[in-house]
Structure formats: structure tokens, C-alpha cells
């Protein structure tokens, strides 16, 4: 499958209003103004109609993760391939109801997460430039079966493995960016964190300053990761989701020249600069998240 990019993530928000205020004020996303089932649809500088959807719900969970495909033909071909592979589908290709519409379908990954593939989505109006996220960079998910889940995204969906962090994390790409999705071995399936690309290290620090001035505590950072080489810092938003700002990560323009490596899980690999220190117990607990049973079929 020729998946092109991470299109959006939809999350259930127990603290809906406080979380919306965090993402629009502290984080710098723009509310698109679209209304659907009481959700908020937030934009980055990318011309996607939205890259984060917030839904009112009593518990945290991943509602949907969406990826882009080049054309309607690719959507139909992907649906057929997944059907032949025995992958459970939620809906066959159709016109989508989310902002920007488009043509796509949903299916379930090995951890029962709702994944969407789509094309022909109407472009949104890009958000303002400056120290605000350029785009949603990647999502990291906890999984009780890192080998099986990684193999599904590689062998069925066509992602490529960029690196491993021992046998604890796998980093997968669908375009030249080091990873659009990553998996972390854990006792249960859950959200770990999302990451948001800033245009420069200077803009990352300015965004960090805005978040801290808005009352958010810097939970881990600033440092530079080993896998992916991104400059990073982490916050926890009001509903309890971990979110990361990154800048200056590597790209992989030549597929044939890249050889995945296995990074050791040492403080030096987690932070090449040694400025952030190891993750605190508090941020580790936040990244572990709450168990997420995944997609719940609609009741008749």
C-alpha cells in the first residue's frame, strides 16, 4: 500500500473544554470551527482540514487514526487487499463525514484500533506560521504484542521499519520522515504520545515557552533523541494525554541506503545531549496510559 502520511488522530477527552483550550492556546493549534457530533477539529500549518479531533467522553481512548492514500483507486485497492487478508473492516469505502470529507474506509488493527485510509480530502486553510506546530508528526502506541503489531503495519500496510529501541520500541515510516507511527511494548494497548513538528529549534523553544506561560509544566526535555534524532520536549495536557514538540529530526530519502539499527535503551540514546535526563517516573506512568479496549461497535 502506498500510504503517504499520517492524516489525523481522534481522541476521547474526559476534560473536553480544558483540553480544547490547551491545544488552541498553549499548543498553538487552530480550531477549524467545524461541528460534528460536538467534536472539535483542530488544524496545524499543514493544509489538512484538521489533524486532531477531540471528542467528549468519560474515559481516554484512541477513537481513530487516519492515514492518507494518493487516490480513490488506492483506497479501493487497499480495501480489497485487507479483505483478502482477513482484516476486520468497519466500513467499506465511502464518502466520509468528517471535515474535508474525502473517500475512505475504516478497519481494525491487531489491537482493535480503528484505522482509516482516505484520499480526495478537500484541503483546509493552513494555520498561521510562526511558533505553532507545522504538522502532526507521529503517534506512539502501547501494545501487548509488539512483534505482531509491528509485522502487521510492515507486511500488511506497507510501512518500513526505521529503527528499534532494543525490543521495547519499533519505529515505522510511510514517507521519508523517520517514523509516522511507533509501538512500545506494554502490558496493555493504549495511547503513549503524539508528536508535533516545529519549523526550527528556535520555534520549538518559543512554543515551549508559550506552553509553560499558559500554566503547563515541562515534563521531560529539552533534549535530542537517538532514534530519529529529534530535539524534543514533553507535556501532559488536561485530559492526561502526553504530547511532544519536536524539531530537526532526520529524514530517509534513499530507502535502499537505510539500514535499521537497534538502539540500546540507555540515557545516552534517549537523550544524545544529556540535557533532559532520563524520563521521570511521572512521565513514564503518563505514557503507559490507561488500557484501551479499542473500537466499540455502534449499538443497533
C-alpha positions, 0 to 999 in steps of 0.5 A: 500500500502506498500510504503517504502520511499520517492524516489525523488522530481522534481522541476521547477527552474526559476534560473536553473544554480544558483540553480544547483550550490547551491545544488552541492556546498553549499548543498553538493549534487552530480550531477549524470551527467545524461541528460534528457530533460536538467534536472539535477539529483542530488544524496545524500549518499543514493544509489538512482540514484538521489533524486532531479531533477531540471528542467528549467522553468519560474515559481516554481512548484512541477513537481513530487514526487516519492515514492518507492514500494518493487516490480513490483507486488506492483506497479501493485497492487497499480495501480489497487487499485487507479483505483478502487478508482477513482484516476486520473492516468497519466500513467499506469505502465511502464518502466520509463525514468528517471535515474535508470529507474525502473517500475512505474506509475504516478497519481494525488493527491487531489491537482493535484500533480503528484505522482509516485510509482516505484520499480526495480530502478537500484541503483546509486553510493552513494555520498561521506560521510562526511558533505553532506546530507545522504538522502532526508528526507521529503517534506512539502506541502501547501494545501487548504484542509488539512483534505482531503489531509491528509485522502487521503495519510492515507486511500488511500496510506497507510501512518500513521499519526505521529503527528499534529501541532494543525490543521495547520500541519499533519505529515505522515510516510511510514517507521519508520522515523517520517514523509516522507511527511507533509501538512500545511494548506494554502490558496493555494497548493504549495511547503513549504520545503524539508528536508535533513538528516545529519549523526550527529549534528556535520555534520549538523553544518559543512554543515551549515557552508559550506552553509553560506561560499558559500554566503547563509544566515541562515534563521531560526535555529539552533534549535530542533523541537517538532514534530519529534524532529529534530535539524534543520536549514533553507535556501532559495536557488536561485530559492526561494525554502526553504530547511532544514538540519536536524539531530537526529530526532526520529524514530517509530519502534513499530507502535502499541506503537505510539500514535499521539499527537497534538502539540500546535503551540507555540515557545516552540514546534517549537523550544524545545531549544529556540535557533532559535526563532520563524520563521521570517516573511521572512521565513514564506512568503518563505514557503507559496510559490507561488500557484501551479496549479499542473500537466499540461497535455502534449499538443497533 
